């Protein structure tokens, strides 16, 4: 069964529960209730935790895919409990499952280690004003284990975004780090519910009248960029190569690659590893030629232009627009690398990248700030991507 495949190889043993909810009114036939809608019930199951670790509850309900439930760090008030969560009370020997769906559940675990050294990694969770993330703070997770988080907005707020290792995964209500092999961070960002798009910008350092305001609003709405924390966008802060390739990778649909990392400075478990593998495999971004990719290096304006140019070509866009663009008129054209000339020519010709200062320079070697990155991405989505649709972010 599907739930068997999900649990297989992850847990040492499994306790299966066929949870049914029956209804009978007077002498009428008994009816099975499989879904109580918004009403969440608490199901308490006695459980022996001796010699067990990483106890997890799984569920397979109807046509929904089998999935692990979200572990809670404390027993919730039943009125506020959410479907698809559970709390394990190891001290008193029971597990409380919170559910509005009733079908097949399974409880699995890993055998406790006996004297062997196990690598552990710190996962750090934080939530901005307007909601909570559970568990919050730092937790230590053994290598190969999973850790789930539940994100909940307060009344009058909604989830604006969730950042995993600084990269947007969208306004999700739950997130699970699977097969942990590195330290990670997760941050929940909230905003007041019911406002207009402009009212929803939570950043104190982005104001109407700033040249980048509309661009930040656009990429924020599309989920391409969020703040460095709950209320700061940091428009003047430099962007990194890893950030840009990850944005483009997510814009493509986050394809999974099994290729081994081709660069000495890209480990197999970094938050940007899959993005770098994808970018290298498609030719959207390559390294320096000395075995390094430079994921944490600030990205220059010419590097950004070339990545967008290659990305547009890989997506089947018409990149011939720059062939007739004369960029020799820019005063600093001699600073453009030979490898970047065609990319900058396209970026300038398509209007994706604009001149700096009075417009007479391109500043190809300057670091692209987060404000400039937002502007470039917004222009790309509004012009180049709009020509072929299907890149709404």
C-alpha positions as CSV (number, residue, x, y, z in Angstrom):
1,X,0.0,0.0,0.0
2,X,1.0,3.6,-0.4
3,X,1.5,4.2,3.3
4,X,3.8,1.1,3.4
5,X,6.0,2.6,0.7
6,X,6.2,5.9,2.6
7,X,7.2,4.3,5.8
8,X,9.5,1.6,4.3
9,X,13.2,2.3,5.0
10,X,12.4,5.2,7.3
11,X,11.2,3.4,10.5
12,X,12.1,0.2,12.2
13,X,8.6,-1.0,13.0
14,X,5.1,0.2,12.3
15,X,1.9,0.1,14.3
16,X,-1.1,0.4,11.9
17,X,-4.4,1.9,13.1
18,X,-7.7,1.6,11.2
19,X,-9.5,4.6,12.7
20,X,-13.2,4.7,12.1
21,X,-15.9,7.1,13.4
22,X,-19.4,5.7,13.5
23,X,-22.7,7.5,13.8
24,X,-26.0,5.9,14.9
25,X,-29.2,7.8,15.5
26,X,-31.8,5.8,17.5
27,X,-32.6,2.6,15.6
28,X,-31.3,3.8,12.2
29,X,-28.4,2.0,10.5
30,X,-24.9,2.8,11.6
31,X,-23.1,5.2,9.3
32,X,-19.3,5.6,8.9
33,X,-18.0,9.2,9.0
34,X,-14.8,9.6,7.2
35,X,-14.5,13.4,7.4
36,X,-15.8,15.8,10.1
37,X,-14.9,18.9,8.1
38,X,-13.6,21.7,10.3
39,X,-14.2,19.8,13.5
40,X,-11.0,18.2,14.8
41,X,-11.1,15.3,17.2
42,X,-8.3,14.1,19.6
43,X,-7.5,10.4,19.3
44,X,-5.3,9.2,22.2
45,X,-3.3,6.0,21.6
46,X,-1.3,4.3,24.4
47,X,2.3,3.8,23.2
48,X,5.5,2.3,24.5
49,X,8.4,4.6,23.7
50,X,11.0,2.3,25.2
51,X,14.1,2.0,22.9
52,X,12.4,4.1,20.3
53,X,13.2,7.5,18.8
54,X,11.9,9.7,16.0
55,X,8.4,8.5,16.5
56,X,6.2,9.7,13.6
57,X,2.5,9.3,12.7
58,X,1.5,8.8,9.0
59,X,-1.9,8.9,7.3
60,X,-3.5,7.6,4.1
61,X,-6.9,9.0,3.5
62,X,-9.0,8.4,0.4
63,X,-7.4,9.7,-2.7
64,X,-5.0,12.0,-0.7
65,X,-1.3,10.9,-0.9
66,X,0.1,9.2,2.2
67,X,2.0,11.7,4.3
68,X,3.6,12.2,7.7
69,X,1.7,14.3,10.2
70,X,3.2,17.4,11.8
71,X,4.7,16.8,15.2
72,X,3.8,19.3,17.9
73,X,6.1,20.3,20.8
74,X,3.2,20.6,23.2
75,X,-0.4,19.3,23.6
76,X,-2.7,21.9,22.1
77,X,-6.0,23.2,23.3
78,X,-8.5,21.1,21.4
79,X,-10.4,24.1,20.1
80,X,-7.2,25.3,18.4
81,X,-6.0,21.9,17.3
82,X,-5.4,21.4,13.6
83,X,-6.0,18.3,11.4
84,X,-2.9,16.4,10.5
85,X,-0.9,17.0,13.7
86,X,0.1,14.9,16.6
87,X,1.7,15.2,20.0
88,X,3.9,12.4,21.5
89,X,4.0,12.3,25.4
90,X,6.9,10.1,26.0
91,X,6.8,10.6,29.8
92,X,3.3,9.3,30.2
93,X,3.3,6.9,27.3
94,X,0.7,8.0,24.8
95,X,0.3,9.8,21.5
96,X,-2.5,12.2,20.7
97,X,-3.5,12.4,17.0
98,X,-5.6,15.4,15.9
99,X,-7.7,14.6,13.0
100,X,-10.9,15.4,11.0
101,X,-10.2,12.6,8.5
102,X,-10.7,9.0,9.6
103,X,-9.1,6.1,7.7
104,X,-5.6,4.4,7.9
105,X,-3.0,5.8,10.3
106,X,0.4,4.3,11.1
107,X,2.9,5.0,13.9
108,X,6.6,4.3,13.1
109,X,9.9,4.8,14.9
110,X,13.6,4.2,14.7
111,X,15.4,2.0,17.1
112,X,17.4,4.0,19.7
113,X,21.1,4.0,19.1
114,X,23.3,1.9,21.4
115,X,26.6,3.5,22.0
116,X,27.3,4.6,18.4
117,X,28.1,8.2,17.6
118,X,25.3,9.9,15.6
119,X,25.7,13.2,13.8
120,X,23.2,15.8,14.9
121,X,22.3,19.1,13.2
122,X,20.7,22.2,14.5
123,X,17.5,23.4,12.9
124,X,16.5,26.9,13.8
125,X,12.9,28.1,13.5
126,X,11.6,31.7,14.0
127,X,8.4,33.5,13.3
128,X,7.8,37.2,12.7
129,X,5.0,39.3,14.2
130,X,1.5,37.9,13.5
131,X,1.9,34.2,14.0
132,X,3.8,31.2,15.3
133,X,5.9,28.3,14.2
134,X,6.0,25.1,16.1
135,X,8.5,24.0,17.3
136,X,10.2,27.3,17.6
137,X,13.9,28.0,18.4
138,X,16.7,25.5,17.9
139,X,16.2,21.7,17.8
140,X,18.9,19.1,17.3
141,X,18.0,16.4,14.7
142,X,20.0,13.2,14.0
143,X,21.4,12.7,10.6
144,X,18.9,11.0,8.3
145,X,15.9,12.0,10.4
146,X,13.0,14.3,9.5
147,X,11.6,17.3,11.3
148,X,8.2,18.9,10.7
149,X,7.0,22.4,11.4
150,X,3.5,23.8,11.7
151,X,3.0,27.5,10.8
152,X,-0.1,29.3,12.1
153,X,-1.1,32.9,11.7
154,X,-2.8,34.9,14.5
155,X,-6.3,36.2,14.1
156,X,-6.3,39.0,11.6
157,X,-3.1,37.9,10.0
158,X,-2.2,35.5,7.2
159,X,1.0,33.7,6.1
160,X,3.0,35.9,3.7
161,X,5.8,33.4,3.1
162,X,8.0,30.8,4.6
163,X,11.8,31.0,4.1
164,X,13.8,27.8,4.2
165,X,17.5,28.6,4.4
166,X,16.6,32.1,3.2
167,X,14.7,30.9,0.1
168,X,11.0,31.2,-0.3
169,X,8.9,28.1,-0.3
170,X,5.6,30.0,-0.4
171,X,2.9,30.6,2.2
172,X,2.7,27.0,3.4
173,X,1.1,25.9,6.7
174,X,3.5,23.1,7.3
175,X,7.0,22.2,6.2
176,X,9.2,19.1,6.7
177,X,12.9,18.7,6.5
178,X,13.5,15.2,5.3
179,X,16.6,13.1,5.6
180,X,18.5,15.9,7.4
181,X,22.2,16.0,6.6
182,X,23.0,19.7,7.4
183,X,22.0,22.6,9.6
184,X,18.9,24.5,8.4
185,X,16.8,27.6,9.2
186,X,13.1,28.2,8.7
187,X,11.4,31.5,9.1
188,X,7.7,32.3,8.9
189,X,6.6,35.7,7.7
190,X,3.1,37.0,8.3
191,X,1.1,40.0,7.1
192,X,-2.2,41.6,8.0
193,X,-5.1,39.9,6.2
194,X,-7.4,41.7,3.8
195,X,-5.2,44.5,2.6
196,X,-4.5,45.6,-0.9
197,X,-1.2,44.5,-2.6
198,X,0.5,47.7,-1.7
199,X,-0.7,47.6,1.9
200,X,0.6,44.1,2.3
201,X,4.3,45.1,1.8
202,X,5.6,44.6,5.4
203,X,9.0,46.2,4.8
204,X,9.9,49.3,6.8
205,X,12.9,50.0,4.4
206,X,10.7,50.1,1.2
207,X,8.5,53.1,0.8
208,X,6.3,54.6,-1.9
209,X,8.4,56.9,-3.9
210,X,11.5,54.7,-3.9
211,X,12.6,53.9,-7.4
212,X,12.4,50.2,-6.6
213,X,9.1,50.2,-4.8
214,X,6.9,48.9,-7.6
215,X,9.5,46.2,-8.5
216,X,9.7,44.9,-4.9
217,X,5.9,44.9,-4.7
218,X,5.8,42.9,-7.9
219,X,8.4,40.2,-7.0
220,X,6.9,40.0,-3.5
221,X,3.5,39.4,-4.9
222,X,4.8,36.7,-7.2
223,X,6.7,35.0,-4.4
224,X,10.0,35.4,-6.1
225,X,11.6,37.5,-3.3
226,X,10.8,38.2,0.3
227,X,12.5,40.1,3.1
228,X,15.7,39.2,4.9
229,X,13.5,39.2,8.0
230,X,9.9,39.9,8.8
231,X,10.0,43.7,8.2
232,X,13.2,44.4,6.2
233,X,13.8,43.9,2.5
234,X,17.4,45.3,2.6
235,X,17.3,46.9,-0.8
236,X,20.9,48.0,-0.7
237,X,22.3,44.6,0.3
238,X,24.2,42.7,-2.3
239,X,22.7,39.5,-3.9
240,X,24.6,36.2,-4.1
241,X,25.0,33.8,-7.0
242,X,23.3,31.1,-5.0
243,X,20.2,33.3,-4.4
244,X,19.8,34.1,-8.1
245,X,20.2,30.5,-9.4
246,X,17.7,29.3,-6.7
247,X,15.1,31.9,-7.7
248,X,15.4,30.9,-11.4
249,X,15.4,27.2,-10.4
250,X,12.1,27.7,-8.4
251,X,10.7,29.7,-11.3
252,X,11.3,26.6,-13.5
253,X,9.5,24.3,-11.0
254,X,12.3,23.2,-8.8
255,X,13.4,20.1,-10.9
256,X,15.3,17.5,-9.0
257,X,18.7,16.4,-10.3
258,X,20.6,13.3,-9.2
259,X,23.9,14.6,-10.7
260,X,26.8,14.8,-8.3
261,X,28.0,18.3,-7.4
262,X,30.5,19.5,-10.0
263,X,32.1,22.1,-7.8
264,X,34.4,21.8,-4.8
265,X,32.5,24.6,-3.0
266,X,29.0,23.1,-3.4
267,X,28.3,20.4,-1.0
268,X,25.7,17.7,-1.6
269,X,23.4,19.0,1.1
270,X,23.4,22.8,0.9
271,X,20.1,24.6,0.4
272,X,21.2,25.7,-3.1
273,X,22.7,22.4,-4.2
274,X,19.8,21.3,-6.4
275,X,19.6,24.8,-8.0
276,X,23.3,24.8,-8.8
277,X,23.0,21.3,-10.3
278,X,20.1,22.4,-12.4
279,X,21.8,25.6,-13.5
280,X,25.0,23.8,-14.4
281,X,23.2,21.1,-16.3
282,X,21.1,23.5,-18.3
283,X,24.0,26.0,-18.8
284,X,22.1,28.8,-17.1
285,X,25.0,29.3,-14.7
286,X,28.5,27.8,-14.7
287,X,31.5,28.1,-12.4
288,X,34.7,30.1,-12.6
289,X,36.6,27.4,-14.5
290,X,38.8,26.5,-11.5
291,X,36.4,24.0,-9.9
292,X,34.5,26.6,-7.9
293,X,30.9,27.9,-8.4
294,X,31.2,30.7,-5.8
295,X,27.6,30.3,-4.3
296,X,28.2,32.8,-1.6
297,X,29.9,35.3,-3.8
298,X,28.1,38.6,-4.6
299,X,26.7,38.5,-8.1
300,X,27.7,41.3,-10.4
301,X,25.4,43.0,-12.9
302,X,27.0,41.3,-15.9
303,X,26.8,37.9,-14.2
304,X,23.1,38.6,-13.5
305,X,22.5,39.7,-17.1
306,X,24.1,36.5,-18.5
307,X,22.2,34.2,-16.2
308,X,18.9,35.8,-17.3
309,X,19.9,35.7,-20.9
310,X,20.8,32.0,-20.7
311,X,17.7,31.3,-18.7
312,X,15.5,33.0,-21.3
313,X,17.1,30.9,-24.0
314,X,16.7,27.7,-22.0
315,X,13.0,28.5,-21.7
316,X,12.6,28.9,-25.4
317,X,12.3,32.7,-25.4
318,X,13.4,34.9,-28.3
319,X,16.8,36.3,-27.3
320,X,17.6,37.8,-30.7
321,X,16.3,41.2,-29.5
322,X,19.7,42.3,-28.4
323,X,21.5,41.5,-31.6
324,X,20.8,45.0,-33.0
325,X,21.3,46.8,-29.7
326,X,24.3,49.1,-29.7
327,X,25.8,49.0,-26.2
328,X,29.1,50.6,-27.4
329,X,27.5,53.9,-26.5
330,X,27.8,53.2,-22.8
331,X,30.8,54.9,-21.3
332,X,32.1,51.8,-19.4
333,X,31.6,49.3,-22.3
334,X,35.4,48.5,-22.1
335,X,34.8,47.0,-18.6
336,X,32.4,44.3,-19.9
337,X,33.9,40.8,-20.0
338,X,34.1,39.1,-23.4
339,X,32.0,36.2,-22.1
340,X,29.3,38.7,-20.9
341,X,28.9,40.9,-23.9
342,X,26.1,39.1,-25.6
343,X,24.2,38.6,-22.4
344,X,24.4,42.3,-21.6
345,X,23.5,43.2,-25.1
346,X,20.3,41.2,-24.8
347,X,19.5,42.5,-21.3
348,X,19.9,46.1,-22.3
349,X,18.1,45.6,-25.6
350,X,15.1,43.9,-24.0
351,X,14.9,46.5,-21.2
352,X,15.5,44.0,-18.5
353,X,18.7,45.7,-17.4
354,X,18.9,49.5,-17.4
355,X,21.9,51.9,-17.2
356,X,23.2,53.2,-13.9
357,X,23.5,56.8,-12.8
358,X,22.3,59.0,-15.5
359,X,21.9,56.0,-17.8
360,X,25.3,56.4,-19.5
361,X,27.0,53.4,-17.8
362,X,26.2,49.8,-17.3
363,X,28.5,49.2,-14.3
364,X,29.0,45.5,-15.3
365,X,31.4,44.8,-12.4
366,X,29.3,46.3,-9.7
367,X,27.5,44.0,-7.3
368,X,23.7,43.7,-8.1
369,X,21.8,44.9,-5.0
370,X,18.6,43.3,-3.9
371,X,16.7,46.3,-5.2
372,X,18.3,45.9,-8.6
373,X,17.6,42.2,-8.6
374,X,14.0,42.9,-7.8
375,X,13.8,45.3,-10.7
376,X,15.4,42.9,-13.2
377,X,13.1,40.1,-12.2
378,X,10.0,42.2,-12.3
379,X,10.9,43.5,-15.8
380,X,11.7,40.0,-17.0
381,X,8.3,38.7,-15.8
382,X,6.4,41.7,-17.2
383,X,8.1,41.6,-20.7
384,X,10.1,38.5,-21.7
385,X,8.2,35.9,-19.7
386,X,4.8,37.5,-20.5
387,X,5.4,36.9,-24.2
388,X,5.1,33.1,-23.7
389,X,3.0,33.0,-20.5
390,X,3.4,30.3,-17.9
391,X,6.0,32.1,-15.7
392,X,3.7,33.8,-13.4
393,X,5.9,32.8,-10.4
